[in-house]
């Protein structure tokens, strides 16, 4: 299974974390696969070591796959979580108060966005 952290907004516009699991199914010699999920575009991104982005909403629903570096995300309610390379986020707070994101390691950090329809 794949563990994913979802960031979403509630009816009051506050952002929250939720842990979700994507189950995997036995697929023979090629390993274990999830069910196919719809996707839109793929976007590659690199940010400067000083990246510290104040409260913002996601531009669209999207998965974010962290390739390197470490980040901290803070919700509008002040809850914070740290994320490391290889972790996956499902960012769905496209409205409301948003979240903060900052680099924890002083490197040019790379990630991949997969937008959702």
N, CA, C and O atoms as a MOPAC input file, in Angstrom:
PM7 MOZYME 1SCF
protein

 N      0.82600 1    -1.17800 1     0.00000 1
 C      0.00000 1     0.00000 1     0.00000 1
 C      0.87000 1     1.24200 1     0.00000 1
 O      2.02100 1     1.21100 1     0.43500 1
 N      0.31500 1     2.31900 1    -0.48600 1
 C      0.97800 1     3.61800 1    -0.48500 1
 C      0.27700 1     4.50200 1     0.53200 1
 O     -0.95000 1     4.60800 1     0.53200 1
 N      1.05600 1     5.13500 1     1.39900 1
 C      0.51400 1     6.10000 1     2.35500 1
 C      0.65200 1     7.49000 1     1.76300 1
 O      1.71600 1     7.86300 1     1.26800 1
 N     -0.42800 1     8.25000 1     1.81600 1
 C     -0.46400 1     9.59400 1     1.24700 1
 C     -1.04100 1    10.53100 1     2.30000 1
 O     -1.99600 1    10.18000 1     2.99300 1
 N     -0.46200 1    11.72700 1     2.42100 1
 C     -1.02200 1    12.74300 1     3.30500 1
 C     -1.85500 1    13.69900 1     2.46300 1
 O     -1.36300 1    14.31900 1     1.51900 1
 N     -3.10600 1    13.80000 1     2.82100 1
 C     -4.04400 1    14.70600 1     2.13500 1
 C     -4.11200 1    16.01000 1     2.91900 1
 O     -4.15900 1    16.00600 1     4.14900 1
 N     -4.11800 1    17.13000 1     2.19000 1
 C     -4.33900 1    18.44300 1     2.77700 1
 C     -5.62300 1    18.97800 1     2.15400 1
 O     -5.72200 1    19.09700 1     0.93300 1
 N     -6.59600 1    19.29800 1     2.98600 1
 C     -7.90400 1    19.72900 1     2.48100 1
 C     -8.45300 1    20.84200 1     3.36000 1
 O     -7.96400 1    21.07000 1     4.46600 1
 N     -9.48100 1    21.53900 1     2.85500 1
 C    -10.15500 1    22.59900 1     3.60300 1
 C    -11.52300 1    22.12400 1     4.04400 1
 O    -12.22100 1    21.41700 1     3.31600 1
 N    -11.90200 1    22.53200 1     5.27100 1
 C    -13.24000 1    22.20000 1     5.76100 1
 C    -14.22700 1    23.31600 1     5.38000 1
 O    -13.86100 1    24.25700 1     4.67500 1
 N    -15.45900 1    23.20500 1     5.84200 1
 C    -16.51000 1    24.16900 1     5.49700 1
 C    -16.19600 1    25.57400 1     5.99900 1
 O    -16.71700 1    26.54900 1     5.45900 1
 N    -15.34500 1    25.69600 1     7.03300 1
 C    -14.95800 1    27.00800 1     7.55500 1
 C    -13.72600 1    27.57400 1     6.85500 1
 O    -13.29300 1    28.68400 1     7.16100 1
 N    -13.16100 1    26.81700 1     5.91800 1
 C    -11.97700 1    27.26200 1     5.19500 1
 C    -10.66700 1    26.90000 1     5.86300 1
 O     -9.60200 1    27.25600 1     5.35900 1
 N    -10.72000 1    26.19100 1     7.00200 1
 C     -9.48800 1    25.78600 1     7.67800 1
 C     -8.89400 1    24.55400 1     7.00700 1
 O     -9.62000 1    23.66400 1     6.56500 1
 N     -7.56800 1    24.51500 1     6.93700 1
 C     -6.89400 1    23.37900 1     6.30700 1
 C     -6.54400 1    22.32100 1     7.34900 1
 O     -6.29600 1    22.62900 1     8.51500 1
 N     -6.52900 1    21.07000 1     6.90100 1
 C     -6.28700 1    19.91900 1     7.77000 1
 C     -5.41900 1    18.89700 1     7.04500 1
 O     -5.32200 1    18.89400 1     5.81800 1
 N     -4.78900 1    18.02500 1     7.84100 1
 C     -4.10300 1    16.84600 1     7.32800 1
 C     -5.00700 1    15.63300 1     7.51600 1
 O     -5.76800 1    15.55100 1     8.47900 1
 N     -4.90800 1    14.69600 1     6.57900 1
 C     -5.58500 1    13.41000 1     6.70600 1
 C     -4.68900 1    12.36000 1     6.06700 1
 O     -4.15500 1    12.57300 1     4.97800 1
 N     -4.52600 1    11.24700 1     6.73100 1
 C     -3.72600 1    10.14900 1     6.18200 1
 C     -4.65600 1     9.22300 1     5.40700 1
 O     -5.67200 1     8.76800 1     5.93200 1
 N     -4.29900 1     8.94900 1     4.15400 1
 C     -5.07200 1     8.01300 1     3.34200 1
 C     -4.14200 1     6.91700 1     2.83700 1
 O     -2.92400 1     7.09000 1     2.79600 1
 N     -4.72400 1     5.80600 1     2.46100 1
 C     -3.96800 1     4.65000 1     2.00200 1
 C     -4.49100 1     4.23900 1     0.63400 1
 O     -5.70000 1     4.12200 1     0.43400 1
 N     -3.58100 1     4.02000 1    -0.30200 1
 C     -3.93100 1     3.49200 1    -1.61400 1
 C     -3.55700 1     2.01000 1    -1.59900 1
 O     -2.37700 1     1.67300 1    -1.50800 1
 N     -4.54900 1     1.12500 1    -1.68700 1
 C     -4.24100 1    -0.31100 1    -1.64700 1
 C     -3.56700 1    -0.77600 1    -2.93600 1
 O     -3.77600 1    -0.20900 1    -4.00800 1
 N     -2.76300 1    -1.80900 1    -2.80200 1
 C     -2.08300 1    -2.41900 1    -3.94400 1
 C     -2.58700 1    -3.85000 1    -4.10100 1
 O     -2.90700 1    -4.52600 1    -3.12300 1
 N     -2.64900 1    -4.29200 1    -5.34700 1
 C     -3.11100 1    -5.64300 1    -5.66200 1
 C     -1.98700 1    -6.44600 1    -6.29700 1
 O     -1.19000 1    -5.91300 1    -7.06900 1
 N     -1.92900 1    -7.72200 1    -5.97100 1
 C     -0.95300 1    -8.64400 1    -6.56700 1
 C     -1.10600 1    -8.61700 1    -8.08100 1
 O     -2.20900 1    -8.77800 1    -8.60400 1
 N      0.00600 1    -8.41200 1    -8.78300 1
 C     -0.02900 1    -8.34100 1   -10.24300 1
 C      1.03200 1    -9.24700 1   -10.86500 1
 O      1.56500 1    -8.94400 1   -11.93200 1
 N      1.32900 1   -10.33800 1   -10.20800 1
 C      2.26300 1   -11.31700 1   -10.76100 1
 C      3.69500 1   -10.83900 1   -10.73800 1
 O      4.13500 1   -10.18500 1    -9.79300 1
 N      4.41700 1   -11.17500 1   -11.79200 1
 C      5.85300 1   -10.91500 1   -11.86100 1
 C      6.20700 1    -9.42900 1   -11.80500 1
 O      7.32500 1    -9.07400 1   -11.43200 1
 N      5.26500 1    -8.56100 1   -12.17100 1
 C      5.58400 1    -7.12700 1   -12.16600 1
 C      5.38200 1    -6.49000 1   -10.79300 1
 O      5.68500 1    -5.31000 1   -10.61400 1
 N      4.87800 1    -7.24200 1    -9.82800 1
 C      4.75900 1    -6.70700 1    -8.47000 1
 C      3.33100 1    -6.41800 1    -8.07300 1
 O      2.41700 1    -7.17500 1    -8.39800 1
 N      3.14800 1    -5.32400 1    -7.37200 1
 C      1.85000 1    -4.92600 1    -6.83600 1
 C      1.46600 1    -3.57800 1    -7.42800 1
 O      2.28600 1    -2.66100 1    -7.47600 1
 N      0.22800 1    -3.45700 1    -7.87700 1
 C     -0.24900 1    -2.23600 1    -8.52400 1
 C     -1.52100 1    -1.72900 1    -7.86000 1
 O     -2.32100 1    -2.51200 1    -7.35000 1
 N     -1.69900 1    -0.41100 1    -7.87200 1
 C     -2.96400 1     0.17500 1    -7.44300 1
 C     -3.92300 1     0.13800 1    -8.62800 1
 O     -3.53900 1    -0.16800 1    -9.75700 1
 N     -5.16900 1     0.45600 1    -8.34000 1
 C     -6.11600 1     0.67900 1    -9.43300 1
 C     -5.67100 1     1.93700 1   -10.17200 1
 O     -5.02400 1     2.80500 1    -9.58700 1
 N     -6.01300 1     2.03800 1   -11.44400 1
 C     -5.67600 1     3.24000 1   -12.21700 1
 C     -6.47400 1     4.42400 1   -11.67100 1
 O     -7.66800 1     4.31000 1   -11.39500 1
 N     -5.79300 1     5.56000 1   -11.52200 1
 C     -6.44200 1     6.78400 1   -11.05800 1
 C     -6.36800 1     7.83100 1   -12.16200 1
 O     -5.36200 1     7.91000 1   -12.86700 1
 N     -7.41300 1     8.63500 1   -12.32400 1
 C     -7.36300 1     9.67000 1   -13.35900 1
 C     -6.33300 1    10.74100 1   -13.01500 1
 O     -6.14400 1    11.07500 1   -11.84500 1
 N     -5.67400 1    11.27400 1   -14.03000 1
 C     -4.67400 1    12.32800 1   -13.83400 1
 C     -4.76300 1    13.32200 1   -14.97900 1
 O     -5.30500 1    13.02300 1   -16.04300 1
 N     -4.22500 1    14.50200 1   -14.74300 1
 C     -4.22600 1    15.55600 1   -15.75600 1
 C     -2.83500 1    15.73500 1   -16.34100 1
 O     -2.42100 1    14.98400 1   -17.22400 1
 N     -2.12500 1    16.72500 1   -15.84700 1
 C     -0.78900 1    17.06000 1   -16.34100 1
 C      0.27300 1    16.68200 1   -15.32400 1
 O     -0.02500 1    16.45800 1   -14.15000 1
 N      1.51600 1    16.61400 1   -15.78600 1
 C      2.65400 1    16.42400 1   -14.89900 1
 C      3.51200 1    17.68000 1   -14.98400 1
 O      3.78700 1    18.18800 1   -16.07100 1
 N      3.93200 1    18.17500 1   -13.81100 1
 C      4.71400 1    19.40600 1   -13.72800 1
 C      5.94000 1    19.11800 1   -12.87200 1
 O      5.82000 1    18.58600 1   -11.76900 1
 N      7.10800 1    19.46600 1   -13.37400 1
 C      8.34900 1    19.31700 1   -12.61900 1
 C      8.68600 1    20.66500 1   -11.99400 1
 O      8.55400 1    21.70200 1   -12.64400 1
 N      9.11800 1    20.65500 1   -10.73900 1
 C      9.39400 1    21.92700 1   -10.06500 1
 C     10.68200 1    21.84600 1    -9.25400 1
 O     11.02100 1    20.81000 1    -8.68300 1
 N     11.39100 1    22.98000 1    -9.22400 1
 C     12.55600 1    23.14200 1    -8.37200 1
 C     12.41700 1    24.48500 1    -7.67400 1
 O     12.07700 1    25.48400 1    -8.30700 1
 N     12.68400 1    24.51300 1    -6.35000 1
 C     12.62200 1    25.76700 1    -5.59700 1
 C     13.98300 1    26.05500 1    -4.98200 1
 O     14.79200 1    25.15100 1    -4.77400 1
 N     14.21700 1    27.31000 1    -4.69900 1
 C     15.48300 1    27.74700 1    -4.10900 1
 C     15.59400 1    27.28700 1    -2.65300 1
 O     14.57800 1    27.01800 1    -2.01200 1
 N     16.81900 1    27.19400 1    -2.12800 1
 C     17.01300 1    26.76600 1    -0.74200 1
 C     16.24600 1    27.61200 1     0.27600 1
 O     15.86600 1    27.11300 1     1.33500 1
 N     16.02200 1    28.87100 1    -0.03600 1
 C     15.34900 1    29.79200 1     0.89400 1
 C     13.82300 1    29.70700 1     0.83200 1
 O     13.13900 1    30.52000 1     1.45500 1
 N     13.28200 1    28.74500 1     0.09700 1
 C     11.82400 1    28.64900 1    -0.09700 1
 C     11.08200 1    28.63600 1     1.23700 1
 O     11.29000 1    27.75100 1     2.06600 1
 N     10.21100 1    29.63100 1     1.43200 1
 C      9.38500 1    29.75900 1     2.63600 1
 C      8.13700 1    30.50900 1     2.19500 1
 O      8.10200 1    31.74000 1     2.21000 1
 N      7.11200 1    29.75700 1     1.80200 1
 C      5.92500 1    30.32900 1     1.16700 1
 C      4.81700 1    30.46800 1     2.20000 1
 O      4.35000 1    29.47800 1     2.76400 1
 N      4.39800 1    31.71700 1     2.44200 1
 C      3.36700 1    32.00100 1     3.44000 1
 C      2.03300 1    31.37200 1     3.01600 1
 O      1.96900 1    30.69200 1     1.99200 1
 N      0.99500 1    31.59100 1     3.78100 1
 C     -0.28900 1    30.93100 1     3.53100 1
 C     -0.74400 1    31.11900 1     2.08500 1
 O     -0.75200 1    32.22600 1     1.54700 1
 N     -1.12000 1    29.99900 1     1.48400 1
 C     -1.57600 1    29.97000 1     0.09700 1
 C     -2.47500 1    28.75000 1    -0.08700 1
 O     -2.37700 1    27.77800 1     0.66200 1
 N     -3.33300 1    28.80900 1    -1.06700 1
 C     -4.12400 1    27.64200 1    -1.44000 1
 C     -3.45700 1    26.96400 1    -2.62700 1
 O     -2.66100 1    27.57200 1    -3.34300 1
 N     -3.78900 1    25.70900 1    -2.82000 1
 C     -3.26300 1    24.98600 1    -3.97900 1
 C     -3.91900 1    25.53600 1    -5.24800 1
 O     -5.10600 1    25.86300 1    -5.22600 1
 N     -3.17600 1    25.64500 1    -6.34900 1
 C     -3.75300 1    26.17700 1    -7.59100 1
 C     -4.75800 1    25.22700 1    -8.23700 1
 O     -5.61900 1    25.64800 1    -9.01000 1
 N     -4.63900 1    23.93900 1    -7.91000 1
 C     -5.57300 1    22.92100 1    -8.37500 1
 C     -5.37600 1    21.68400 1    -7.50900 1
 O     -4.38700 1    21.58600 1    -6.78200 1
 N     -6.30500 1    20.74700 1    -7.58000 1
 C     -6.11200 1    19.47100 1    -6.87800 1
 C     -4.93900 1    18.77100 1    -7.54100 1
 O     -4.87600 1    18.67900 1    -8.76700 1
 N     -4.00600 1    18.27600 1    -6.72900 1
 C     -2.82100 1    17.65400 1    -7.30900 1
 C     -2.09600 1    16.78300 1    -6.29400 1
 O     -2.15400 1    17.00900 1    -5.08500 1
 N     -1.41600 1    15.78500 1    -6.82800 1
 C     -0.46700 1    15.01400 1    -6.03600 1
 C      0.86600 1    15.72900 1    -6.12500 1
 O      1.20600 1    16.29300 1    -7.16500 1
 N      1.62400 1    15.70700 1    -5.03300 1
 C      2.98900 1    16.21600 1    -5.03900 1
 C      3.88100 1    15.09200 1    -4.53600 1
 O      3.67300 1    14.55900 1    -3.44600 1
 N      4.87100 1    14.73800 1    -5.33600 1
 C      5.84400 1    13.70700 1    -4.96800 1
 C      7.15900 1    14.42000 1    -4.67600 1
 O      7.72600 1    15.07500 1    -5.55000 1
 N      7.63500 1    14.28900 1    -3.45000 1
 C      8.87100 1    14.95200 1    -3.04100 1
 C     10.06500 1    14.10900 1    -3.47100 1
 O     10.15500 1    12.93100 1    -3.12300 1
 N     10.97100 1    14.70200 1    -4.21800 1
 C     12.13500 1    13.97400 1    -4.72200 1
 C     13.35800 1    14.10600 1    -3.82500 1
 O     14.13200 1    13.15800 1    -3.69100 1
 N     13.53900 1    15.26400 1    -3.21200 1
 C     14.68300 1    15.47300 1    -2.33700 1
 C     14.36700 1    16.58100 1    -1.35500 1
 O     13.30500 1    17.19900 1    -1.42800 1
 N     15.28500 1    16.83300 1    -0.43800 1
 C     15.06400 1    17.86200 1     0.56900 1
 C     14.00200 1    17.45200 1     1.57700 1
 O     13.44700 1    16.35500 1     1.51100 1
 N     13.73500 1    18.34600 1     2.50100 1
 C     12.68900 1    18.14100 1     3.49400 1
 C     11.89400 1    19.42700 1     3.61700 1
 O     12.44400 1    20.52300 1     3.50400 1
 N     10.59000 1    19.28600 1     3.85100 1
 C      9.73400 1    20.45000 1     4.00100 1
 C      8.90000 1    20.32800 1     5.26600 1
 O      8.73300 1    19.24800 1     5.83300 1
 N      8.38400 1    21.47500 1     5.68600 1
 C      7.39400 1    21.50300 1     6.75200 1
 C      6.16800 1    22.22500 1     6.20100 1
 O      6.27700 1    23.29000 1     5.59400 1
 N      5.01300 1    21.63200 1     6.42300 1
 C      3.75500 1    22.26200 1     6.03600 1
 C      2.98300 1    22.55800 1     7.30300 1
 O      2.90600 1    21.73000 1     8.21100 1
 N      2.40400 1    23.76500 1     7.35500 1
 C      1.59300 1    24.19400 1     8.48500 1
 C      0.17400 1    24.48800 1     8.00400 1
 O     -0.01500 1    25.20600 1     7.02300 1
 N     -0.81400 1    23.93600 1     8.68900 1
 C     -2.20800 1    24.20200 1     8.33800 1
 C     -2.63900 1    25.54300 1     8.93000 1
 O     -1.91900 1    26.14500 1     9.72700 1
 N     -3.81200 1    25.99500 1     8.53000 1
 C     -4.33100 1    27.26100 1     9.04300 1
 C     -4.61400 1    27.19900 1    10.53800 1
 O     -4.71400 1    28.23800 1    11.18900 1
 N     -4.74400 1    25.99500 1    11.09100 1
 C     -4.98200 1    25.82400 1    12.52600 1
 C     -3.69300 1    25.67200 1    13.32100 1
 O     -3.73100 1    25.47100 1    14.53500 1
 N     -2.53500 1    25.76700 1    12.63200 1
 C     -1.24900 1    25.70300 1    13.31200 1
 C     -0.65500 1    24.31700 1    13.44400 1
 O      0.40600 1    24.16200 1    14.04800 1
 N     -1.31100 1    23.30000 1    12.89400 1
 C     -0.73800 1    21.94900 1    12.91000 1
 C      0.38900 1    21.87600 1    11.88700 1
 O      0.26300 1    22.39000 1    10.77500 1
 N      1.49500 1    21.23000 1    12.27300 1
 C      2.65600 1    21.14400 1    11.39100 1
 C      3.05000 1    19.69300 1    11.20100 1
 O      2.95700 1    18.87600 1    12.11700 1
 N      3.50100 1    19.38800 1     9.96800 1
 C      4.04800 1    18.06100 1     9.66300 1
 C      5.27200 1    18.25000 1     8.78800 1
 O      5.33400 1    19.16000 1     7.96100 1
 N      6.24400 1    17.37300 1     8.98600 1
 C      7.44200 1    17.38600 1     8.15200 1
 C      7.37400 1    16.22900 1     7.16300 1
 O      6.85700 1    15.15500 1     7.47100 1
 N      7.91000 1    16.47300 1     5.95900 1
 C      7.88000 1    15.49000 1     4.88700 1
 C      9.27500 1    15.34000 1     4.29500 1
 O     10.02400 1    16.30900 1     4.16900 1
 N      9.60700 1    14.10100 1     3.93600 1
 C     10.93800 1    13.75100 1     3.42900 1
 C     10.84500 1    13.23700 1     1.99100 1
 O      9.74600 1    13.00900 1     1.48600 1
 N     11.99200 1    13.05200 1     1.33100 1
 C     11.99000 1    12.53700 1    -0.04300 1
 C     11.21700 1    11.21900 1    -0.13800 1
 O     11.30600 1    10.35900 1     0.73800 1
 N     10.46600 1    11.09100 1    -1.21500 1
 C      9.69700 1     9.88400 1    -1.46800 1
 C      8.27700 1     9.95600 1    -0.93900 1
 O      7.44600 1     9.11800 1    -1.29000 1
 N      7.98300 1    10.93800 1    -0.10300 1
 C      6.62100 1    11.04300 1     0.42300 1
 C      5.71400 1    11.69900 1    -0.61200 1
 O      6.15800 1    12.46000 1    -1.47200 1
 N      4.42200 1    11.37600 1    -0.49900 1
 C      3.42100 1    11.84200 1    -1.46600 1
 C      2.34700 1    12.61200 1    -0.72900 1
 O      1.85200 1    12.17900 1     0.31200 1
 N      1.99100 1    13.76200 1    -1.28500 1
 C      0.91200 1    14.59400 1    -0.75300 1
 C     -0.22200 1    14.64000 1    -1.76500 1
 O      0.01600 1    14.63000 1    -2.97200 1
 N     -1.44000 1    14.69000 1    -1.27900 1
 C     -2.60500 1    14.98900 1    -2.10400 1
 C     -3.11800 1    16.33200 1    -1.61400 1
 O     -3.71200 1    16.42200 1    -0.54000 1
 N     -2.88800 1    17.37500 1    -2.40000 1
 C     -3.20200 1    18.73900 1    -1.97900 1
 C     -4.54000 1    19.13300 1    -2.60200 1
 O     -4.67600 1    19.22300 1    -3.82200 1
 N     -5.52100 1    19.36600 1    -1.73200 1
 C     -6.87200 1    19.67800 1    -2.19900 1
 C     -7.45000 1    20.93700 1    -1.55500 1
 O     -8.64500 1    21.19800 1    -1.69800 1
 N     -6.64700 1    21.71200 1    -0.86200 1
 C     -7.16000 1    22.95000 1    -0.27000 1
 C     -7.08300 1    24.09100 1    -1.28400 1
 O     -6.28100 1    25.01500 1    -1.14800 1
 N     -7.92900 1    24.00100 1    -2.29400 1
 C     -7.93800 1    24.98900 1    -3.37300 1
 C     -8.72200 1    26.24700 1    -3.01600 1
 O     -8.69700 1    27.22900 1    -3.75700 1
 N     -9.41800 1    26.21800 1    -1.88100 1
 C    -10.15800 1    27.37800 1    -1.37500 1
 C     -9.93900 1    27.41800 1     0.13100 1
 O     -9.49000 1    26.43800 1     0.72600 1
 N    -10.25400 1    28.54400 1     0.73900 1
 C    -10.11200 1    28.65900 1     2.18200 1
 C     -8.85300 1    29.39400 1     2.57200 1
 O     -8.33900 1    30.22200 1     1.82000 1
 N     -8.35200 1    29.07500 1     3.77900 1
 C     -7.23000 1    29.80200 1     4.37100 1
 C     -5.87100 1    29.28600 1     3.91500 1
 O     -4.86700 1    29.97800 1     4.07800 1
 N     -5.82200 1    28.09400 1     3.35200 1
 C     -4.58500 1    27.56800 1     2.79100 1
 C     -3.62700 1    27.00700 1     3.83000 1
 O     -4.00800 1    26.71900 1     4.96400 1
 N     -2.38100 1    26.86000 1     3.41700 1
 C     -1.31700 1    26.26800 1     4.22100 1
 C     -0.00400 1    26.97900 1     3.92100 1
 O      0.12100 1    27.65600 1     2.90100 1
 N      0.98000 1    26.82500 1     4.81500 1
 C      2.33200 1    27.35100 1     4.60800 1
 C      3.24700 1    26.18700 1     4.25900 1
 O      3.03000 1    25.05800 1     4.70000 1
 N      4.27300 1    26.47300 1     3.46200 1
 C      5.27300 1    25.45600 1     3.12700 1
 C      6.66300 1    26.08800 1     3.19700 1
 O      6.88200 1    27.18100 1     2.67500 1
 N      7.60300 1    25.38800 1     3.84900 1
 C      8.97600 1    25.91200 1     3.86300 1
 C      9.97700 1    24.76800 1     3.78700 1
 O      9.73700 1    23.66500 1     4.27800 1
 N     11.10200 1    25.06600 1     3.15800 1
 C     12.22400 1    24.12500 1     3.10600 1
 C     12.84000 1    23.99600 1     4.49700 1
 O     12.97500 1    24.98300 1     5.22100 1
 N     13.20900 1    22.77700 1     4.85800 1
 C     13.92500 1    22.54600 1     6.10900 1
 C     15.40300 1    22.27600 1     5.86300 1
 O     16.21900 1    22.39500 1     6.77700 1
 N     15.74900 1    21.91200 1     4.63200 1
 C     17.15200 1    21.69200 1     4.28200 1
 C     17.55300 1    22.74300 1     3.25400 1
 O     16.77700 1    23.02800 1     2.34200 1
 N     18.73900 1    23.32400 1     3.37700 1
 C     19.15200 1    24.41300 1     2.49000 1
 C     19.65500 1    23.90400 1     1.13500 1
 O     20.83300 1    24.04300 1     0.80600 1
 N     18.74700 1    23.31500 1     0.36100 1
 C     19.10800 1    22.85000 1    -0.98700 1
 C     18.03700 1    23.30500 1    -1.97100 1
 O     16.93900 1    23.70000 1    -1.57900 1
 N     18.37500 1    23.24300 1    -3.24600 1
 C     17.37300 1    23.44500 1    -4.29800 1
 C     16.53800 1    22.17300 1    -4.32200 1
 O     17.01800 1    21.11700 1    -4.73400 1
 N     15.29500 1    22.27400 1    -3.88100 1
 C     14.43700 1    21.10900 1    -3.71200 1
 C     13.60600 1    20.86000 1    -4.96300 1
 O     13.07400 1    21.78600 1    -5.57600 1
 N     13.50800 1    19.57300 1    -5.32800 1
 C     12.76100 1    19.18600 1    -6.52000 1
 C     11.53900 1    18.35700 1    -6.12700 1
 O     11.56900 1    17.58400 1    -5.17000 1
 N     10.47000 1    18.54000 1    -6.89100 1
 C      9.25400 1    17.76500 1    -6.69000 1
 C      8.53300 1    17.62200 1    -8.02300 1
 O      8.82600 1    18.32200 1    -8.99200 1
 N      7.58300 1    16.69600 1    -8.04200 1
 C      6.76300 1    16.45100 1    -9.22600 1
 C      5.31500 1    16.66000 1    -8.83500 1
 O      4.85800 1    16.12700 1    -7.82400 1
 N      4.58700 1    17.43700 1    -9.63200 1
 C      3.15600 1    17.63600 1    -9.43400 1
 C      2.40600 1    16.82900 1   -10.48200 1
 O      2.78200 1    16.83000 1   -11.65400 1
 N      1.36300 1    16.14900 1   -10.07300 1
 C      0.46700 1    15.46800 1   -10.98100 1
 C     -0.91000 1    16.04200 1   -10.73300 1
 O     -1.52600 1    15.77300 1    -9.70100 1
 N     -1.39600 1    16.83600 1   -11.68100 1
 C     -2.68400 1    17.50500 1   -11.48300 1
 C     -3.81900 1    16.50500 1   -11.67700 1
 O     -3.67500 1    15.49700 1   -12.36900 1
 N     -4.94500 1    16.81200 1   -11.04800 1
 C     -6.12400 1    15.94800 1   -11.13700 1
 C     -7.23600 1    16.65700 1   -11.89600 1
 O     -7.37500 1    17.87800 1   -11.83000 1
 N     -8.02300 1    15.86600 1   -12.61700 1
 C     -9.12700 1    16.49100 1   -13.36900 1
 C    -10.18300 1    17.08000 1   -12.45100 1
 O    -11.17100 1    17.63800 1   -12.92700 1

